Amino acid sequence: MPDLPFGSEVDTPQPSAPDEAGSPYLRIAADLRAAITCGALNGGDHLPTVESLRGRYQVSAGTVARAFALLKNDGLIRVSRGKRATVEP
């Protein structure tokens, strides 16, 4: 598993279903969720850019967008077109 976006040392829960283990968007979402939970990212902080996450995980922009959508639906981040995603306060 890649390091958390800001180098935090947090154990990320393992997926419950075997098919989830290979889903890149779930890995990205889990890493960002862990960074938020442990306090490496706080309310109002910007998330890493889509481009930086694309490079780190070697995925498409759509995969990163899918991870962001999952976190947004969970109420953890705010995503607005043309602005960087931020952690909800």
Secondary structure, 3 states (H helix, E strand, C coil): CCCCCCCCCCCCCCCCCHHHHHCHHHHHHHHHHHHHHHCCCCCCCECCCHHHHHHHHCCCHHHHHHHHHHHHHCCCEECCCCCCCEECC
